[in-house]
Amino acid sequence: MLSDLVDLVLPSSCALCHRPGASLCARCRSDVTDWLYPSPRPSVPTPPPPGMPVCWVTGEARGALRAVVTAYKDEDRRDLAPQLAGWLAPALRAVAGADPSARRA
């Protein structure tokens, strides 16, 4: 009931296509997954310069994925946090598995 009241006062819409409803509609979520990698991978430069840790990524920062990250960061769309966290979790697991020092963080 509280979420219905919040939606009435502050209606949500898709961060990408602005359709009323979810913070990311099914069509736009599908567009984002087109930019996700099957599994996390190290980012360029590979290998990193001395003293720089490996940066792991879960997708290419282009298209709909870039738009979602931009909406979160620049348009204050904090409602996208759970979705972004789900996409970032595999990279965090990869870091923890590849770098024993990351487990201390």
C-alpha positions in Angstrom: 0.0 0.0 0.0 2.8 2.4 0.8 4.4 1.8 -2.6 1.1 2.6 -4.3 0.9 5.9 -2.4 4.5 6.7 -3.3 3.7 5.9 -7.0 0.7 8.2 -6.8 2.6 11.1 -5.4 5.9 10.4 -7.2 5.1 8.3 -10.2 8.0 6.2 -11.5 9.0 5.7 -15.1 11.5 3.8 -17.1 14.9 5.6 -16.9 15.5 5.0 -20.6 12.2 5.3 -22.5 10.2 7.1 -19.7 7.2 4.9 -19.9 5.2 4.9 -16.7 5.8 1.9 -14.4 9.0 0.2 -13.4 12.4 2.1 -13.1 13.5 0.0 -16.1 10.9 -1.6 -18.3 11.3 -5.1 -19.7 12.1 -3.8 -23.2 14.9 -1.5 -22.0 16.2 -4.1 -19.5 16.5 -6.4 -22.5 18.4 -3.7 -24.4 20.8 -3.4 -21.5 21.5 -7.1 -21.4 22.6 -6.9 -25.1 25.7 -4.9 -23.7 26.5 -7.3 -20.9 29.3 -9.9 -21.3 28.5 -13.6 -20.6 31.0 -13.4 -17.8 33.1 -10.6 -16.2 36.5 -9.8 -17.8 39.4 -7.5 -17.1 39.2 -4.1 -18.7 41.9 -2.4 -20.7 44.8 -1.9 -20.3 45.6 -5.6 -19.9 47.9 -6.1 -18.2 47.5 -2.9 -16.1 50.5 -0.6 -15.6 52.6 -1.3 -12.5 50.8 -0.4 -9.3 47.4 -0.2 -10.9 44.9 -3.0 -10.0 43.0 -4.9 -12.7 39.6 -3.4 -13.4 36.9 -6.0 -13.9 33.8 -5.1 -16.0 30.6 -6.9 -16.7 29.6 -5.2 -19.9 30.6 -2.7 -22.5 29.9 0.9 -21.4 27.9 1.8 -24.5 24.3 1.9 -25.6 21.5 1.1 -23.1 24.0 0.0 -20.4 25.8 3.3 -20.5 22.4 5.2 -20.4 21.4 3.3 -17.3 24.7 4.1 -15.5 24.4 7.8 -16.6 20.8 7.9 -15.3 21.9 6.6 -12.0 24.9 8.9 -11.7 23.8 12.1 -13.4 20.0 12.0 -13.1 19.9 10.8 -9.5 18.0 7.6 -10.4 18.8 5.8 -7.3 15.9 3.4 -7.9 18.2 1.7 -10.5 20.7 0.6 -7.7 19.2 -2.9 -7.2 19.4 -3.6 -11.0 22.9 -2.2 -11.3 24.0 -4.2 -8.2 22.8 -7.4 -9.8 24.8 -6.6 -12.9 27.9 -5.7 -11.0 27.9 -8.6 -8.6 29.6 -11.1 -11.0 32.5 -8.6 -11.4 32.8 -8.3 -7.6 32.9 -12.1 -7.3 35.6 -12.2 -10.1 37.7 -9.7 -8.2 37.5 -11.6 -5.0 38.4 -14.8 -6.7 41.3 -13.4 -8.8 42.8 -11.1 -6.2 43.2 -12.5 -2.6 43.9 -9.0 -1.3 40.4 -8.0 -2.4 38.8 -10.4 0.1 40.0 -8.2 2.9 38.0 -5.2 1.6 
